[in-house]
């Protein structure tokens, strides 16, 4: 089970009726949690385009009959993501001499600025889960707060969820994303976030028996192709 982060009610206005939560304090808390998560992971922003499992530099590998289903899937994803980010200038793409259609990829200076890699070493062979990240979130406001109790919740029976609806903006969307929206939007499941535009999101807190609020750790959004 995931660890929950406590948001103490000392930072809230408490009363017996729903709607007495201090929206500004909750907004500040959510902002701090996103900022804290970025400081830990060292990501450039809260939106990460997943390339696949790849350790750079990387040379194209053909899909083999002996490959596992996962390996075939991963190679197929890399065959789409790596050429795209080479076109966007975040990767170099060098033809391999004597091998038609085979390329060697590595980070450019621009790519190093936005590169993020998490290593999963729980298996015999480590997985280098690689992404390009952009766009820190700025929480603009808390729009609404609602409570609902579920007979069988994720963490407990008769679990009360406190859903906080917010608006956020994305800061510092880079030119490589803004100027290539159509290409990125065609391959990835989440559209490029535009500067100056409000986007909705819901952050769910869980109310404990002690009346305190808890939530799962906030983190970057991994956008898959």
Secondary structure, DSSP 8 states (H G I E B T S, - for coil): ---EEEE-GGGS---SSTT-S-HHHHHHHHHHHHHHHHHHHT-SSSEEEEEEE--SSEE-----TTS-HHHHHHHHHHHHHHHHHHHTTSEEEEE-TT-TT-EEEEE-HHHHHHEEEEEE-SSSS-EEEEEEEE-EEEEEEEEEEEEEEEEE-SSSEEEEEEEEEEEEEEE---HHHHTTHHHHHHHSSS----TT--EEEEEEEEE-TTS-EEEE----EEE--
